[in-house]
Amino acid sequence: MTARRPNIVFLLSDDHAAHAIGTYGSVVNRTPHIDAVAASGVRLDNLFATNSLCSPSRASILTGTYSHVNGVTTLDTFIDASQPTFVTALREAGYRTAFVGKWHMGQGSSDGVDHDPQGFDRWDALIDQGEYHDPRFLSRDGLRVEPGYATDRITDLAIDWVESLDDSGSDAPWCVLVWHKAPHRPWEPDAAHAGLHAADGPLGGTPIPVPATFTDDLTGRSDTARRAAMRVADHLTAEDLKQPVPQGLSPDEEALWKYQRYMEDYLACVASVDDNVGRLTSWLADRGELDDTIVIYSSDQGFFLGDHGWFDKRFMYEESIRMPFVLSYPRAVAPGQGLDRIVTNVDIAATLLEAAGIEVPERMQGRSFWGDLTSPAGAPRDRETEGFYYRYWMHDDGSHQVGAHYGYRTHRYTLIFFYNDGLGLPGCSDRRFAQEWELYDLDADPEELVNVADDPAYAAVRDELEARLWLAQHELGDEPHPDQPVPRLIADGTRTP
């Protein structure tokens, strides 16, 4: 008898930082339903985005490839939706497939390329970033407005689609991607959760804890970091804050007031997402399908929640690149696990295909970590050799002014090269800013406050990481920046591809 193939519910939120989830140690909120998924399965502690932006991360999740391969390097480079994805592979293998929510990788056609979702039996995509209230959806049937709150309506539409399969007479497995807009800026809660964390709200009464690095003046960091326009104190807008700043506050008091306003709405949006995770898992349990369904909750990247005084993401720093990822599948994954192996968003596609018993297409660059979840004591590993390659392409985009950079991250170290020009952006060759290096020792400095790139005590570490960065680029088919010097260990033949 052939083993039953799992159904798949893949919930993805937008900009939900791991450190705003209970199972990851949040001190600012509670997420009981997401935590329950982790408790009944596994929490991944070191899953990272390889390009911390919404559109590129979503493309990497779908295609199992890096940005330079799938072509979605920035918010302005849209996906060629005809390329293979894990969803097209599932569908070809007999799965019924659907997408509901935030696509954000282009819509319609341009230059003969179709950007709308492909490989889905049914798709309902928000328009661009989407609206929180009365959102517009595009499907094959055209454009329509769905009255209500986006997080609720996305969940409703996903449930409706699966229930519509009941009359088909087929017992083929199904996969539905439930990709939320929340908690993306401008953080508009629904009526049920608005004011949840306000001073006079149900969870108010004491201020939301402020990160230890909130007042970081970025001393010792690169000019690139200091130039970024994403400070809570300076760059939140009237639309973000939704009410006037009180008069008579000192600069420090004003910064703290803005932080509280920002976090109140952000966490209220998260609370709605968490409630809807609970709706979906309860619905699966009521149908008797929870044991036979892979349930995933993740976010497309991390987010700064006042850390280093910032909001947003983009940088190759911990709060920005770390993705939450919890998974349950009672039939094959033991409960209560934690996995600290370094994996990335590029690895998710291969993992889901292995879980479904489907051969991983050769084009996919990711490595499946399914065996780590189903046989955690199985394959031996060497933490010293684990690491991943990161590249952010969207230089000085006019909003947050984060310089283009790439780097290599191991369990202990993060090495970053800010090459600071627009190579990779159409028509842009901006070379106004100097190249810069940063290196952080995460054991000694987990908050990444001390750049040791030019510290003689770390010279050998930097040499090794520069070589590993170069080798990773070679292996993945990406090109080093022309101004990046050849690493010493590569030049002298100590390390070779």
C-alpha positions in Angstrom: 0.0 0.0 0.0 1.4 3.4 -0.9 2.0 5.8 2.0 -0.4 8.7 2.1 1.1 11.9 0.8 0.7 14.9 3.1 -1.5 17.8 2.5 0.3 21.1 2.9 -0.8 24.4 4.5 2.0 27.0 4.2 1.3 30.1 6.1 3.6 33.0 5.4 3.4 36.5 6.9 5.2 39.6 5.9 7.9 41.2 8.1 7.1 39.1 11.2 10.3 39.1 13.3 11.1 35.9 15.1 11.6 37.8 18.3 7.9 38.7 18.2 6.9 35.1 18.6 6.6 33.4 21.9 8.4 30.2 21.0 11.4 32.2 20.0 11.5 34.0 23.3 9.5 37.1 22.7 9.3 39.6 25.5 6.9 41.9 23.7 3.9 39.7 22.9 2.3 36.2 23.1 1.5 34.0 20.1 -0.2 30.9 21.5 -1.4 29.4 18.2 2.0 29.7 16.4 3.6 28.4 19.5 1.3 25.4 19.4 2.4 24.5 15.9 6.0 24.5 17.2 5.1 22.5 20.3 3.4 19.8 18.2 6.4 19.7 15.8 9.6 21.6 15.3 11.0 25.1 15.6 13.9 26.0 13.3 16.3 28.3 15.1 18.7 29.2 12.3 16.6 29.6 9.1 17.7 32.7 7.2 16.6 34.8 4.3 19.3 35.0 1.5 18.0 38.5 0.5 16.0 40.2 3.1 13.2 41.8 1.0 9.7 40.7 0.5 9.7 39.9 -3.3 13.1 38.3 -3.5 12.5 36.1 -0.5 9.1 34.9 -1.8 10.7 34.1 -5.2 13.5 32.1 -3.4 10.9 30.2 -1.3 8.9 29.2 -4.4 11.7 28.4 -6.8 14.4 27.0 -4.4 16.9 29.3 -6.1 18.9 32.4 -5.2 17.9 35.9 -6.4 20.5 36.0 -9.2 19.0 32.7 -10.7 15.3 33.4 -10.3 15.7 37.0 -11.4 13.9 38.7 -8.5 16.7 40.6 -7.0 14.8 43.8 -5.8 11.3 45.0 -5.3 11.3 46.3 -8.9 12.4 43.1 -10.7 9.3 40.9 -11.1 9.2 37.2 -11.3 8.9 35.2 -14.5 6.2 33.0 -13.2 6.7 30.3 -15.8 9.9 29.1 -14.1 9.6 25.8 -12.1 8.6 26.0 -8.5 7.9 23.5 -5.8 4.2 24.1 -6.5 4.4 23.2 -10.2 6.3 20.1 -9.2 3.6 19.2 -6.7 0.8 19.8 -9.2 2.6 17.7 -11.9 2.7 14.9 -9.3 -1.0 15.0 -8.7 -1.5 17.6 -6.0 -4.3 20.1 -6.1 -2.9 23.5 -5.5 -4.0 27.0 -4.5 -2.6 30.4 -3.6 -4.3 33.0 -1.5 -2.9 36.4 -0.3 0.1 38.6 -0.9 2.0 37.6 -4.1 4.0 40.9 -4.5 6.2 39.6 -7.4 4.5 41.6 -10.2 1.1 41.3 -11.8 0.0 40.9 -15.4 2.4 40.8 -18.2 5.3 42.9 -19.3 7.9 42.4 -22.1 6.1 39.1 -22.9 6.7 37.8 -19.3 3.7 36.7 -17.2 4.1 37.7 -13.6 0.8 36.3 -12.2 0.8 33.1 -10.2 1.2 29.9 -12.2 1.0 26.2 -11.2 -2.1 26.8 -9.1 -5.5 25.4 -9.7 -6.9 28.5 -8.0 -5.2 31.7 -7.1 -6.4 34.9 -5.4 -3.7 37.6 -5.1 -3.7 40.9 -3.4 -2.9 43.9 -5.6 0.8 44.8 -5.0 1.2 45.3 -1.2 -2.5 44.9 -0.7 -4.9 46.7 1.6 -5.6 45.8 5.2 -9.3 46.7 5.0 -11.7 45.7 2.1 -8.7 44.3 0.1 -8.8 43.9 -3.6 -8.0 40.5 -5.0 -7.1 39.5 -8.6 -7.9 36.0 -9.9 -8.4 34.5 -13.3 -11.9 35.7 -13.0 -10.8 39.4 -12.7 -10.5 42.0 -10.0 -12.9 42.2 -7.0 -13.1 43.6 -3.5 -13.5 41.3 -0.5 -15.2 43.2 2.3 -13.5 42.7 5.7 -10.0 42.5 7.1 -7.3 41.1 4.9 -6.0 38.6 7.4 -9.4 37.1 8.0 -10.4 37.1 4.4 -7.2 35.4 3.3 -8.0 32.6 5.8 -11.6 32.4 4.7 -10.7 32.0 1.0 -8.1 29.3 1.8 -10.7 27.3 3.8 -13.3 27.8 1.2 -11.0 26.4 -1.5 -10.1 23.3 0.4 -13.8 22.7 1.3 -14.7 23.1 -2.4 -12.5 20.0 -3.1 -14.8 17.8 -1.0 -17.3 17.5 -3.8 -14.7 16.5 -6.4 -14.7 12.8 -5.5 -10.9 12.8 -5.5 -8.7 11.8 -2.6 -5.6 13.4 -4.1 -3.5 15.5 -1.6 -3.7 19.3 -1.7 -1.4 22.3 -1.0 -2.6 25.8 -0.2 -0.3 28.8 0.3 -1.8 31.2 2.8 0.4 34.3 2.4 -0.6 37.2 4.6 0.0 40.9 4.2 0.3 41.5 7.9 2.2 42.7 9.8 3.6 44.8 6.9 3.8 48.6 7.2 1.6 50.7 7.8 0.4 48.2 10.5 -3.3 48.7 10.5 -5.0 46.4 13.1 -8.6 45.2 12.8 -11.2 46.3 15.3 -10.9 43.1 17.3 -7.2 43.8 18.1 -6.8 47.5 17.8 -5.5 49.0 21.1 -4.6 45.5 22.4 -1.2 46.7 23.6 -2.2 50.4 24.2 -1.8 51.7 27.8 -5.5 51.3 28.4 -5.9 48.1 26.4 -6.3 44.5 27.6 -2.5 43.9 27.5 -1.5 47.4 28.3 -0.7 49.0 31.6 3.1 48.8 31.2 5.2 50.0 28.3 6.2 47.5 25.7 9.8 46.5 26.5 12.5 48.5 24.6 15.4 46.6 23.0 18.7 47.0 24.7 20.2 48.4 21.5 17.4 51.0 20.9 19.9 53.9 21.5 22.7 52.3 19.5 24.5 55.3 17.9 26.1 52.9 15.3 29.7 53.9 16.4 32.2 51.6 14.7 29.8 50.4 12.0 30.1 51.3 8.3 29.0 54.5 6.8 26.4 52.4 5.0 24.7 51.5 8.3 24.8 55.1 9.6 23.3 56.4 6.3 20.2 54.1 6.4 16.9 56.0 6.7 15.0 53.6 8.9 15.3 55.1 12.4 12.2 54.9 14.6 13.0 58.3 15.9 13.4 60.0 12.5 11.7 58.1 9.7 8.3 56.9 10.9 5.6 58.9 9.1 2.3 60.4 10.1 0.6 57.4 8.3 2.7 55.0 10.4 1.9 56.8 13.8 -1.7 57.5 13.0 -1.9 60.3 15.6 0.1 63.5 16.4 3.2 63.3 18.4 2.4 64.8 21.9 3.8 68.3 22.4 6.6 69.1 24.9 8.5 65.8 24.6 12.3 65.8 24.7 14.0 64.0 21.7 14.5 60.9 23.8 10.9 60.9 25.0 9.6 61.4 21.5 11.7 58.5 20.2 10.2 56.2 22.9 6.7 57.5 22.2 7.1 56.6 18.5 8.4 53.2 19.4 5.4 52.5 21.6 3.0 53.6 18.8 4.8 51.6 16.2 4.9 48.4 18.3 1.2 48.7 19.5 0.0 48.5 16.0 2.6 46.0 14.8 1.8 43.6 17.6 -1.9 44.0 17.1 -1.5 42.9 13.5 0.5 40.0 14.7 -2.2 39.0 17.1 -4.7 38.8 14.3 -2.3 36.6 12.3 -1.9 34.3 15.3 -5.6 34.0 15.8 -6.0 33.0 12.1 -3.3 30.4 12.5 -5.5 29.0 15.3 -8.5 29.1 13.0 -6.8 27.0 10.4 -5.3 24.4 12.7 -8.7 24.1 14.6 -10.5 23.7 11.2 -8.0 21.0 10.2 -8.5 19.2 13.5 -12.3 19.4 13.1 -11.9 17.8 9.6 -9.7 15.0 11.1 -6.9 16.1 8.7 -4.4 17.7 11.1 -2.3 14.5 11.5 -2.1 14.2 7.7 -1.2 17.8 7.0 2.2 19.6 7.0 1.4 22.9 8.7 4.1 25.6 8.3 4.2 29.1 9.8 7.0 31.4 8.6 7.7 35.0 7.5 9.4 36.2 4.4 12.3 37.7 6.4 12.9 39.2 9.8 12.4 42.8 10.9 13.9 45.4 13.2 11.6 46.1 16.2 13.5 49.1 17.5 16.7 47.1 17.5 19.6 49.5 16.8 16.9 52.2 16.8 15.5 50.8 13.5 12.4 49.4 11.8 12.4 47.6 8.4 14.9 44.9 7.3 17.4 44.7 4.3 20.7 44.5 6.2 22.6 41.3 6.7 22.1 41.7 10.5 20.5 39.1 12.8 17.1 40.7 13.3 16.7 41.3 9.6 17.8 37.9 8.2 16.4 35.5 10.8 13.1 34.0 9.6 10.7 32.3 12.0 9.8 28.8 10.8 7.7 26.3 12.7 6.3 23.1 11.3 4.0 20.3 12.4 3.2 17.0 10.8 2.2 14.5 13.5 2.4 11.5 11.2 6.1 11.9 10.7 7.6 14.7 12.8 8.0 14.2 16.5 6.7 17.0 18.8 8.8 19.5 20.8 11.9 19.6 18.6 14.3 22.4 18.0 16.7 22.4 15.0 19.8 24.7 15.1 21.3 23.6 11.7 21.8 26.6 9.4 19.3 26.5 6.5 17.8 29.2 4.3 14.7 30.1 2.4 16.2 28.6 -0.7 16.1 25.2 1.1 12.3 25.2 1.7 11.2 24.1 -1.8 13.4 21.0 -1.8 12.3 20.2 1.7 8.6 20.2 0.8 9.2 18.2 -2.3 11.1 15.5 -0.3 8.3 15.5 2.2 5.8 14.8 -0.6 8.0 12.1 -2.1 8.7 14.1 -5.2 12.1 14.3 -6.9 13.7 17.7 -6.5 14.3 19.4 -9.9 18.0 19.8 -10.7 17.6 23.6 -11.1 16.8 24.0 -7.5 19.9 25.1 -5.5 18.5 24.4 -2.0 19.2 21.3 0.2 16.3 19.6 1.8 16.3 19.5 5.6 13.3 17.1 5.8 15.6 14.3 7.1 16.7 16.6 9.9 13.0 16.9 11.0 12.0 13.2 10.7 15.3 11.7 11.9 16.9 14.4 14.1 19.5 12.0 15.4 20.3 10.8 11.9 23.0 12.3 9.7 26.2 13.5 11.4 27.0 17.2 11.1 29.9 19.6 11.5 28.9 23.0 12.8 32.2 24.5 11.8 31.5 23.9 8.1 27.9 25.3 8.1 27.2 28.7 6.6 25.3 30.5 4.0 25.6 33.2 1.3 23.6 36.4 1.4 23.2 39.2 -1.1 21.1 42.4 -1.0 21.0 44.1 -4.4 18.6 47.1 -4.0 21.1 49.9 -3.5 19.9 53.4 -2.4 16.3 52.8 -3.5 15.1 56.2 -2.4 13.2 55.0 0.7 15.7 53.4 3.2 19.0 54.1 1.5 20.6 50.7 2.4 23.7 50.1 0.3 24.1 47.0 -1.8 26.1 44.3 0.0 26.7 40.6 0.3 28.3 38.3 2.9 28.8 35.0 4.5 27.3 33.8 7.9 28.4 30.9 10.0 27.3 29.8 13.4 29.8 32.2 15.0 30.7 34.9 12.5 29.0 37.3 10.0 31.2 38.9 7.3 29.7 41.6 5.2 31.1 43.5 2.1 29.2 46.7 1.3 30.1 47.3 -2.3 27.8 50.2 -2.4 26.8 50.7 -6.0 23.8 49.9 -8.1 25.2 47.0 -10.1 22.3 44.7 -10.6 19.8 47.5 -10.9 18.7 48.4 -14.4 20.4 51.6 -15.6 22.2 52.2 -12.3 26.0 52.3 -11.8 26.1 54.6 -8.8 29.6 54.6 -7.2 29.3 57.5 -4.8 30.2 55.5 -1.7 33.3 53.6 -0.8 33.4 49.9 -0.3 33.4 48.8 3.3 33.7 45.6 5.4 32.1 44.5 8.6 32.8 41.4 10.7 31.0 40.3 13.8 31.9 37.6 16.4 28.4 36.4 17.4 29.7 34.5 20.4 31.4 37.5 21.9 29.0 40.1 20.5 25.5 38.6 19.7 24.0 42.1 19.3 26.5 43.0 16.6 27.8 46.2 18.2 31.5 45.8 17.6 32.9 45.6 14.0 36.1 43.6 14.2 36.8 43.6 10.4 40.1 45.5 10.9 41.0 44.0 14.3 44.4 42.2 13.9 43.2 39.5 16.3 40.5 38.5 13.7 42.8 38.6 10.6 42.9 34.9 10.2 39.1 34.6 10.7 38.5 37.3 8.1 40.8 35.6 5.6 38.9 32.3 6.1 35.5 33.9 5.7 36.5 35.9 2.7 37.6 32.7 1.0 34.4 30.9 2.0 32.4 33.9 0.6 34.3 33.7 -2.7 33.8 29.9 -2.9 30.1 30.2 -2.2 29.7 32.7 -5.0 31.6 30.3 -7.3 29.5 27.3 -6.3 26.2 29.2 -6.7 27.0 30.9 -9.9 27.0 34.5 -8.6 29.6 37.0 -9.6 31.8 38.8 -7.1 31.8 42.6 -7.4 34.6 43.7 -9.7 36.1 45.8 -7.0 36.2 43.0 -4.4 39.8 42.0 -4.0 40.6 38.3 -4.5 40.8 36.7 -1.0 44.3 36.0 0.1 43.6 32.3 0.6 42.3 32.1 -2.9 45.1 34.1 -4.5 47.8 32.0 -2.8 46.2 28.7 -3.7 45.4 27.7 -0.1 41.7 27.3 -1.0 40.5 26.4 -4.5 37.0 25.9 -6.0 
